[in-house]
Amino acid sequence: MDEYCNKCEHAQSRADPDPYDWFCDDDVKWHCQKTNKVIESGCRPYQEVKQPEWCPLLKGKQMTKMEVLDRIQTLFFQELSKKNSWGKNEVQVTYMKCTQKALMEALSNKS
Protein backbone atom coordinates (compact mmCIF):
# COMPACT_ATOMS: atom_id res chain seq x y z
CA MET A 1 0.00 0.00 0.00
CA ASP A 2 1.37 3.41 -0.95
CA GLU A 3 1.61 6.36 1.40
CA TYR A 4 0.82 8.80 -1.41
CA CYS A 5 -2.35 8.88 -3.49
CA ASN A 6 -0.60 9.83 -6.69
CA LYS A 7 1.08 6.39 -6.61
CA CYS A 8 -2.23 4.56 -6.07
CA GLU A 9 -4.02 2.80 -8.92
CA HIS A 10 -7.36 4.28 -7.79
CA ALA A 11 -6.19 7.90 -7.97
CA GLN A 12 -6.66 9.96 -11.09
CA SER A 13 -5.11 13.32 -11.90
CA ARG A 14 -7.41 15.89 -13.52
CA ALA A 15 -6.78 19.41 -14.77
CA ASP A 16 -7.55 22.09 -12.17
CA PRO A 17 -6.15 25.38 -13.51
CA ASP A 18 -6.19 28.46 -11.31
CA PRO A 19 -8.23 31.05 -13.28
CA TYR A 20 -6.63 33.97 -11.40
CA ASP A 21 -2.99 32.94 -11.73
CA TRP A 22 -1.49 32.30 -15.17
CA PHE A 23 1.58 30.75 -13.54
CA CYS A 24 -0.53 27.90 -12.09
CA ASP A 25 -2.56 27.06 -15.17
CA ASP A 26 -1.17 23.51 -15.05
CA ASP A 27 -2.50 22.78 -11.52
CA VAL A 28 -4.18 19.41 -11.02
CA LYS A 29 -6.64 17.86 -8.61
CA TRP A 30 -6.50 14.27 -7.46
CA HIS A 31 -9.69 12.24 -7.60
CA CYS A 32 -10.24 8.86 -5.93
CA GLN A 33 -12.10 6.53 -8.28
CA LYS A 34 -12.81 4.06 -5.47
CA THR A 35 -14.76 6.58 -3.34
CA ASN A 36 -15.61 9.14 -6.04
CA LYS A 37 -14.17 11.95 -3.88
CA VAL A 38 -11.69 14.72 -4.58
CA ILE A 39 -8.57 13.99 -2.54
CA GLU A 40 -6.90 17.36 -3.01
CA SER A 41 -7.20 20.23 -5.46
CA GLY A 42 -4.94 23.07 -6.55
CA CYS A 43 -1.86 20.83 -6.58
CA ARG A 44 1.26 21.26 -8.59
CA PRO A 45 1.74 18.35 -11.07
CA TYR A 46 4.88 17.15 -9.28
CA GLN A 47 3.44 17.44 -5.74
CA GLU A 48 3.03 14.25 -3.70
CA VAL A 49 -0.43 13.90 -2.16
CA LYS A 50 -0.70 12.06 1.16
CA GLN A 51 -3.55 9.62 1.71
CA PRO A 52 -6.51 11.25 3.47
CA GLU A 53 -7.81 9.75 6.69
CA TRP A 54 -10.98 8.59 4.91
CA CYS A 55 -9.02 6.41 2.45
CA PRO A 56 -10.62 2.93 2.34
CA LEU A 57 -7.18 1.36 1.87
CA LEU A 58 -6.14 2.57 5.34
CA LYS A 59 -8.78 0.45 7.08
CA GLY A 60 -7.02 -2.07 9.27
CA LYS A 61 -3.67 -0.25 9.08
CA GLN A 62 -2.17 0.57 12.46
CA MET A 63 -1.52 4.29 12.89
CA THR A 64 1.98 5.44 13.81
CA LYS A 65 2.53 7.71 16.81
CA MET A 66 3.06 10.66 14.47
CA GLU A 67 -0.21 9.93 12.63
CA VAL A 68 -2.07 9.86 15.97
CA LEU A 69 -0.47 13.17 16.99
CA ASP A 70 -1.35 14.71 13.62
CA ARG A 71 -4.93 13.51 14.03
CA ILE A 72 -5.15 15.03 17.54
CA GLN A 73 -3.87 18.33 16.17
CA THR A 74 -6.34 18.26 13.25
CA LEU A 75 -9.30 17.54 15.53
CA PHE A 76 -8.18 20.17 18.03
CA PHE A 77 -7.84 22.94 15.46
CA GLN A 78 -11.18 22.01 13.91
CA GLU A 79 -12.78 22.49 17.33
CA LEU A 80 -10.89 25.74 17.98
CA SER A 81 -12.05 27.20 14.69
CA LYS A 82 -15.70 26.77 15.73
CA LYS A 83 -15.46 29.47 18.44
CA ASN A 84 -13.90 32.91 18.66
CA SER A 85 -12.94 32.89 22.34
CA TRP A 86 -11.98 30.08 24.67
CA GLY A 87 -11.35 29.87 28.39
CA LYS A 88 -8.30 27.97 29.60
CA ASN A 89 -10.44 25.15 31.01
CA GLU A 90 -12.40 24.82 27.75
CA VAL A 91 -9.18 24.49 25.74
CA GLN A 92 -7.85 21.78 28.06
CA VAL A 93 -11.12 19.81 28.02
CA THR A 94 -11.38 20.12 24.23
CA TYR A 95 -7.78 18.93 23.78
CA MET A 96 -8.44 15.94 26.04
CA LYS A 97 -11.58 15.04 24.07
CA CYS A 98 -9.70 15.29 20.76
CA THR A 99 -6.90 13.15 22.16
CA GLN A 100 -9.37 10.53 23.32
CA LYS A 101 -11.14 10.51 19.93
CA ALA A 102 -7.87 10.16 17.98
CA LEU A 103 -6.69 7.34 20.22
CA MET A 104 -10.01 5.52 19.82
CA GLU A 105 -9.68 5.88 16.02
CA ALA A 106 -6.17 4.47 16.16
CA LEU A 107 -7.30 1.52 18.23
CA SER A 108 -10.28 0.82 15.97
CA ASN A 109 -7.98 0.79 12.92
CA LYS A 110 -5.88 -1.92 14.55
CA SER A 111 -8.59 -4.59 14.36
ROTILUM-398449 format. One record per residue: residue number from 1; residue in three letters; x negated, y negated, z of N, C-alpha, C, O in turn. Coordinates in nm, 2 decimals. Layout:
BEGIN
TORNU; num; residu; nx; ny; nz; cax; cay; caz; cx; cy; cz; ox; oy; oz
TORNU; NUM; ALA; X; Y; Z; X; Y; Z; X; Y; Z; X; Y; Z
...
This chain:
BEGIN
TORNU; num; residu; nx; ny; nz; cax; cay; caz; cx; cy; cz; ox; oy; oz
TORNU; 1; MET; -0.08; 0.12; 0.00; 0.00; 0.00; 0.00; -0.09; -0.12; 0.00; -0.19; -0.13; 0.08
TORNU; 2; ASP; -0.06; -0.22; -0.08; -0.14; -0.34; -0.10; -0.09; -0.45; 0.01; 0.02; -0.45; 0.04
TORNU; 3; GLU; -0.19; -0.53; 0.05; -0.16; -0.64; 0.14; -0.10; -0.76; 0.07; -0.04; -0.84; 0.13
TORNU; 4; TYR; -0.13; -0.77; -0.06; -0.08; -0.88; -0.14; 0.02; -0.84; -0.24; 0.01; -0.74; -0.31
TORNU; 5; CYS; 0.13; -0.92; -0.26; 0.23; -0.89; -0.35; 0.19; -0.89; -0.49; 0.24; -0.81; -0.58
TORNU; 6; ASN; 0.10; -0.98; -0.53; 0.06; -0.98; -0.67; -0.02; -0.86; -0.71; -0.05; -0.85; -0.83
TORNU; 7; LYS; -0.05; -0.77; -0.62; -0.11; -0.64; -0.66; -0.01; -0.53; -0.66; -0.04; -0.41; -0.69
TORNU; 8; CYS; 0.12; -0.56; -0.62; 0.22; -0.46; -0.61; 0.29; -0.44; -0.74; 0.31; -0.53; -0.82
TORNU; 9; GLU; 0.33; -0.31; -0.77; 0.40; -0.28; -0.89; 0.54; -0.34; -0.90; 0.60; -0.35; -1.01
TORNU; 10; HIS; 0.60; -0.37; -0.78; 0.74; -0.43; -0.78; 0.74; -0.58; -0.79; 0.85; -0.64; -0.81
TORNU; 11; ALA; 0.62; -0.64; -0.79; 0.62; -0.79; -0.80; 0.60; -0.83; -0.94; 0.53; -0.77; -1.02
TORNU; 12; GLN; 0.67; -0.94; -0.97; 0.67; -1.00; -1.11; 0.64; -1.15; -1.10; 0.70; -1.22; -1.02
TORNU; 13; SER; 0.55; -1.19; -1.18; 0.51; -1.33; -1.19; 0.60; -1.40; -1.30; 0.62; -1.35; -1.41
TORNU; 14; ARG; 0.66; -1.51; -1.26; 0.74; -1.59; -1.35; 0.70; -1.74; -1.35; 0.64; -1.79; -1.25
TORNU; 15; ALA; 0.72; -1.80; -1.47; 0.68; -1.94; -1.48; 0.76; -2.02; -1.38; 0.88; -2.00; -1.36
TORNU; 16; ASP; 0.69; -2.12; -1.31; 0.75; -2.21; -1.22; 0.69; -2.34; -1.22; 0.63; -2.39; -1.12
TORNU; 17; PRO; 0.69; -2.41; -1.34; 0.62; -2.54; -1.35; 0.67; -2.65; -1.26; 0.79; -2.66; -1.24
TORNU; 18; ASP; 0.58; -2.73; -1.21; 0.62; -2.85; -1.13; 0.65; -2.96; -1.23; 0.57; -3.01; -1.30
TORNU; 19; PRO; 0.78; -3.00; -1.23; 0.82; -3.11; -1.33; 0.76; -3.24; -1.30; 0.76; -3.33; -1.39
TORNU; 20; TYR; 0.71; -3.27; -1.18; 0.66; -3.40; -1.14; 0.51; -3.40; -1.14; 0.45; -3.51; -1.11
TORNU; 21; ASP; 0.44; -3.30; -1.18; 0.30; -3.29; -1.17; 0.25; -3.22; -1.30; 0.25; -3.10; -1.30
TORNU; 22; TRP; 0.20; -3.29; -1.39; 0.15; -3.23; -1.52; 0.03; -3.13; -1.49; 0.01; -3.04; -1.57
TORNU; 23; PHE; -0.04; -3.16; -1.38; -0.16; -3.07; -1.35; -0.12; -2.93; -1.31; -0.19; -2.84; -1.33
TORNU; 24; CYS; 0.01; -2.92; -1.26; 0.05; -2.79; -1.21; 0.16; -2.73; -1.30; 0.25; -2.66; -1.25
TORNU; 25; ASP; 0.15; -2.76; -1.43; 0.26; -2.71; -1.52; 0.24; -2.56; -1.54; 0.33; -2.50; -1.61
TORNU; 26; ASP; 0.13; -2.50; -1.49; 0.12; -2.35; -1.50; 0.15; -2.28; -1.37; 0.11; -2.16; -1.36
TORNU; 27; ASP; 0.21; -2.34; -1.28; 0.25; -2.28; -1.15; 0.34; -2.16; -1.18; 0.41; -2.15; -1.28
TORNU; 28; VAL; 0.34; -2.06; -1.09; 0.42; -1.94; -1.10; 0.49; -1.92; -0.97; 0.46; -1.97; -0.87
TORNU; 29; LYS; 0.60; -1.84; -0.98; 0.66; -1.79; -0.86; 0.66; -1.63; -0.87; 0.66; -1.58; -0.98
TORNU; 30; TRP; 0.65; -1.57; -0.75; 0.65; -1.43; -0.75; 0.79; -1.37; -0.70; 0.84; -1.42; -0.60
TORNU; 31; HIS; 0.84; -1.28; -0.78; 0.97; -1.22; -0.76; 0.96; -1.08; -0.73; 0.89; -1.00; -0.80
TORNU; 32; CYS; 1.03; -1.03; -0.63; 1.02; -0.89; -0.59; 1.14; -0.82; -0.67; 1.26; -0.85; -0.64
TORNU; 33; GLN; 1.11; -0.72; -0.75; 1.21; -0.65; -0.83; 1.28; -0.55; -0.74; 1.40; -0.51; -0.77
TORNU; 34; LYS; 1.22; -0.51; -0.63; 1.28; -0.41; -0.55; 1.39; -0.47; -0.46; 1.50; -0.40; -0.44
TORNU; 35; THR; 1.38; -0.59; -0.42; 1.48; -0.66; -0.33; 1.55; -0.77; -0.41; 1.65; -0.82; -0.36
TORNU; 36; ASN; 1.50; -0.80; -0.53; 1.56; -0.91; -0.60; 1.55; -1.05; -0.53; 1.65; -1.13; -0.53
TORNU; 37; LYS; 1.44; -1.07; -0.46; 1.42; -1.19; -0.39; 1.29; -1.26; -0.44; 1.20; -1.20; -0.49
TORNU; 38; VAL; 1.29; -1.40; -0.43; 1.17; -1.47; -0.46; 1.08; -1.46; -0.34; 1.11; -1.49; -0.22
TORNU; 39; ILE; 0.95; -1.42; -0.36; 0.86; -1.40; -0.25; 0.80; -1.53; -0.22; 0.79; -1.57; -0.10
TORNU; 40; GLU; 0.75; -1.60; -0.32; 0.69; -1.74; -0.30; 0.69; -1.81; -0.43; 0.68; -1.75; -0.54
TORNU; 41; SER; 0.72; -1.94; -0.42; 0.72; -2.02; -0.55; 0.62; -2.13; -0.54; 0.56; -2.16; -0.43
TORNU; 42; GLY; 0.59; -2.20; -0.65; 0.49; -2.31; -0.66; 0.35; -2.26; -0.63; 0.27; -2.33; -0.57
TORNU; 43; CYS; 0.32; -2.14; -0.68; 0.19; -2.08; -0.66; 0.10; -2.11; -0.78; 0.14; -2.12; -0.89
TORNU; 44; ARG; -0.03; -2.12; -0.75; -0.13; -2.13; -0.86; -0.14; -1.98; -0.92; -0.13; -1.89; -0.84
TORNU; 45; PRO; -0.17; -1.97; -1.04; -0.17; -1.84; -1.11; -0.28; -1.74; -1.04; -0.26; -1.62; -1.05
TORNU; 46; TYR; -0.38; -1.80; -0.99; -0.49; -1.71; -0.93; -0.47; -1.69; -0.78; -0.55; -1.62; -0.72
TORNU; 47; GLN; -0.37; -1.75; -0.72; -0.34; -1.74; -0.57; -0.29; -1.61; -0.53; -0.21; -1.55; -0.60
TORNU; 48; GLU; -0.35; -1.55; -0.42; -0.30; -1.43; -0.37; -0.18; -1.45; -0.28; -0.18; -1.55; -0.20
TORNU; 49; VAL; -0.08; -1.37; -0.29; 0.04; -1.39; -0.22; 0.06; -1.28; -0.12; 0.07; -1.16; -0.16
TORNU; 50; LYS; 0.06; -1.31; 0.01; 0.07; -1.21; 0.12; 0.21; -1.15; 0.12; 0.31; -1.22; 0.08
TORNU; 51; GLN; 0.22; -1.02; 0.16; 0.35; -0.96; 0.17; 0.44; -1.03; 0.28; 0.39; -1.06; 0.39
TORNU; 52; PRO; 0.56; -1.06; 0.25; 0.65; -1.13; 0.35; 0.69; -1.02; 0.45; 0.69; -0.90; 0.42
TORNU; 53; GLU; 0.74; -1.07; 0.56; 0.78; -0.98; 0.67; 0.90; -0.89; 0.63; 0.92; -0.79; 0.69
TORNU; 54; TRP; 0.98; -0.93; 0.53; 1.10; -0.86; 0.49; 1.07; -0.75; 0.39; 1.16; -0.68; 0.34
TORNU; 55; CYS; 0.94; -0.74; 0.35; 0.90; -0.64; 0.25; 0.94; -0.50; 0.29; 0.91; -0.45; 0.39
TORNU; 56; PRO; 1.02; -0.43; 0.20; 1.06; -0.29; 0.23; 0.95; -0.19; 0.24; 0.96; -0.09; 0.31
TORNU; 57; LEU; 0.83; -0.23; 0.18; 0.72; -0.14; 0.19; 0.65; -0.14; 0.32; 0.56; -0.06; 0.35
TORNU; 58; LEU; 0.68; -0.24; 0.40; 0.61; -0.26; 0.53; 0.68; -0.17; 0.64; 0.63; -0.15; 0.75
TORNU; 59; LYS; 0.80; -0.12; 0.61; 0.88; -0.05; 0.71; 0.80; 0.08; 0.75; 0.75; 0.15; 0.66
TORNU; 60; GLY; 0.78; 0.09; 0.88; 0.70; 0.21; 0.93; 0.55; 0.18; 0.94; 0.48; 0.26; 1.00
TORNU; 61; LYS; 0.51; 0.06; 0.89; 0.37; 0.02; 0.91; 0.35; -0.04; 1.04; 0.42; -0.13; 1.08
TORNU; 62; GLN; 0.25; 0.00; 1.12; 0.22; -0.06; 1.25; 0.16; -0.20; 1.23; 0.06; -0.21; 1.14
TORNU; 63; MET; 0.20; -0.29; 1.30; 0.15; -0.43; 1.29; 0.02; -0.44; 1.37; 0.00; -0.38; 1.47
TORNU; 64; THR; -0.07; -0.52; 1.31; -0.20; -0.54; 1.38; -0.17; -0.65; 1.49; -0.07; -0.71; 1.49
TORNU; 65; LYS; -0.27; -0.67; 1.58; -0.25; -0.77; 1.68; -0.24; -0.91; 1.62; -0.16; -0.99; 1.67
TORNU; 66; MET; -0.31; -0.94; 1.51; -0.31; -1.07; 1.45; -0.17; -1.09; 1.38; -0.12; -1.20; 1.38
TORNU; 67; GLU; -0.11; -0.98; 1.32; 0.02; -0.99; 1.26; 0.13; -1.02; 1.37; 0.22; -1.10; 1.35
TORNU; 68; VAL; 0.11; -0.96; 1.49; 0.21; -0.99; 1.60; 0.19; -1.13; 1.64; 0.29; -1.20; 1.66
TORNU; 69; LEU; 0.07; -1.18; 1.66; 0.05; -1.32; 1.70; 0.10; -1.42; 1.60; 0.16; -1.52; 1.63
TORNU; 70; ASP; 0.08; -1.38; 1.47; 0.13; -1.47; 1.36; 0.29; -1.47; 1.37; 0.35; -1.58; 1.35
TORNU; 71; ARG; 0.35; -1.36; 1.39; 0.49; -1.35; 1.40; 0.55; -1.43; 1.52; 0.65; -1.50; 1.51
TORNU; 72; ILE; 0.48; -1.42; 1.64; 0.52; -1.50; 1.75; 0.51; -1.65; 1.72; 0.60; -1.73; 1.75
TORNU; 73; GLN; 0.40; -1.69; 1.65; 0.39; -1.83; 1.62; 0.50; -1.88; 1.52; 0.55; -1.99; 1.53
TORNU; 74; THR; 0.53; -1.79; 1.42; 0.63; -1.83; 1.33; 0.77; -1.84; 1.40; 0.84; -1.94; 1.37
TORNU; 75; LEU; 0.80; -1.75; 1.48; 0.93; -1.75; 1.55; 0.94; -1.88; 1.64; 1.04; -1.94; 1.65
TORNU; 76; PHE; 0.82; -1.90; 1.71; 0.82; -2.02; 1.80; 0.84; -2.15; 1.73; 0.92; -2.23; 1.77
TORNU; 77; PHE; 0.77; -2.17; 1.62; 0.78; -2.29; 1.55; 0.92; -2.31; 1.48; 0.97; -2.42; 1.46
TORNU; 78; GLN; 0.98; -2.20; 1.44; 1.12; -2.20; 1.39; 1.21; -2.25; 1.50; 1.30; -2.34; 1.47
TORNU; 79; GLU; 1.19; -2.20; 1.62; 1.28; -2.25; 1.73; 1.25; -2.40; 1.77; 1.34; -2.47; 1.79
TORNU; 80; LEU; 1.12; -2.43; 1.77; 1.09; -2.57; 1.80; 1.15; -2.67; 1.70; 1.19; -2.78; 1.73
TORNU; 81; SER; 1.16; -2.63; 1.57; 1.20; -2.72; 1.47; 1.36; -2.74; 1.48; 1.41; -2.83; 1.41
TORNU; 82; LYS; 1.42; -2.66; 1.56; 1.57; -2.68; 1.57; 1.61; -2.79; 1.66; 1.73; -2.84; 1.66
TORNU; 83; LYS; 1.52; -2.84; 1.75; 1.55; -2.95; 1.84; 1.44; -3.06; 1.84; 1.33; -3.03; 1.80
TORNU; 84; ASN; 1.48; -3.18; 1.87; 1.39; -3.29; 1.87; 1.31; -3.30; 1.99; 1.19; -3.34; 1.99
TORNU; 85; SER; 1.37; -3.28; 2.11; 1.29; -3.29; 2.23; 1.31; -3.16; 2.32; 1.42; -3.10; 2.32
TORNU; 86; TRP; 1.20; -3.13; 2.39; 1.20; -3.01; 2.47; 1.14; -3.04; 2.60; 1.04; -3.12; 2.61
TORNU; 87; GLY; 1.20; -2.98; 2.71; 1.14; -2.99; 2.84; 1.03; -2.88; 2.85; 1.03; -2.78; 2.77
TORNU; 88; LYS; 0.94; -2.89; 2.94; 0.83; -2.80; 2.96; 0.88; -2.66; 2.99; 0.84; -2.56; 2.93
TORNU; 89; ASN; 0.99; -2.65; 3.07; 1.04; -2.52; 3.10; 1.11; -2.45; 2.98; 1.10; -2.33; 2.95
TORNU; 90; GLU; 1.18; -2.53; 2.90; 1.24; -2.48; 2.77; 1.14; -2.43; 2.68; 1.16; -2.32; 2.62
TORNU; 91; VAL; 1.02; -2.49; 2.66; 0.92; -2.45; 2.57; 0.86; -2.31; 2.62; 0.84; -2.22; 2.54
TORNU; 92; GLN; 0.84; -2.30; 2.75; 0.78; -2.18; 2.81; 0.88; -2.06; 2.79; 0.84; -1.95; 2.75
TORNU; 93; VAL; 1.01; -2.09; 2.82; 1.11; -1.98; 2.80; 1.12; -1.94; 2.66; 1.13; -1.82; 2.62
TORNU; 94; THR; 1.13; -2.04; 2.57; 1.14; -2.01; 2.42; 1.02; -1.93; 2.37; 1.04; -1.84; 2.30
TORNU; 95; TYR; 0.90; -1.97; 2.42; 0.78; -1.89; 2.38; 0.79; -1.75; 2.43; 0.75; -1.66; 2.36
TORNU; 96; MET; 0.83; -1.73; 2.55; 0.84; -1.59; 2.60; 0.95; -1.51; 2.52; 0.92; -1.39; 2.50
TORNU; 97; LYS; 1.06; -1.57; 2.49; 1.16; -1.50; 2.41; 1.10; -1.47; 2.27; 1.13; -1.36; 2.22
TORNU; 98; CYS; 1.03; -1.56; 2.21; 0.97; -1.53; 2.08; 0.87; -1.42; 2.09; 0.86; -1.33; 2.00
TORNU; 99; THR; 0.79; -1.42; 2.19; 0.69; -1.31; 2.22; 0.76; -1.18; 2.23; 0.72; -1.08; 2.17
TORNU; 100; GLN; 0.86; -1.18; 2.31; 0.94; -1.05; 2.33; 1.00; -1.00; 2.20; 0.99; -0.88; 2.17
TORNU; 101; LYS; 1.05; -1.09; 2.12; 1.11; -1.05; 1.99; 1.01; -1.00; 1.90; 1.03; -0.89; 1.83
TORNU; 102; ALA; 0.89; -1.06; 1.89; 0.79; -1.02; 1.80; 0.73; -0.88; 1.84; 0.70; -0.80; 1.76
TORNU; 103; LEU; 0.72; -0.86; 1.97; 0.67; -0.73; 2.02; 0.77; -0.62; 2.00; 0.73; -0.51; 1.96
TORNU; 104; MET; 0.90; -0.65; 2.01; 1.00; -0.55; 1.98; 1.00; -0.52; 1.83; 1.02; -0.40; 1.80
TORNU; 105; GLU; 0.98; -0.61; 1.75; 0.97; -0.59; 1.60; 0.85; -0.50; 1.57; 0.86; -0.40; 1.49
TORNU; 106; ALA; 0.74; -0.53; 1.64; 0.62; -0.45; 1.62; 0.64; -0.30; 1.66; 0.60; -0.21; 1.59
TORNU; 107; LEU; 0.70; -0.29; 1.77; 0.73; -0.15; 1.82; 0.83; -0.08; 1.74; 0.82; 0.04; 1.72
TORNU; 108; SER; 0.93; -0.15; 1.68; 1.03; -0.08; 1.60; 0.97; -0.04; 1.46; 1.01; 0.05; 1.40
TORNU; 109; ASN; 0.87; -0.11; 1.42; 0.80; -0.08; 1.29; 0.72; 0.05; 1.31; 0.69; 0.12; 1.21
TORNU; 110; LYS; 0.67; 0.08; 1.43; 0.59; 0.19; 1.45; 0.66; 0.32; 1.42; 0.60; 0.42; 1.37
TORNU; 111; SER; 0.79; 0.33; 1.45; 0.86; 0.46; 1.44; 0.90; 0.48; 1.29; 0.96; 0.59; 1.27
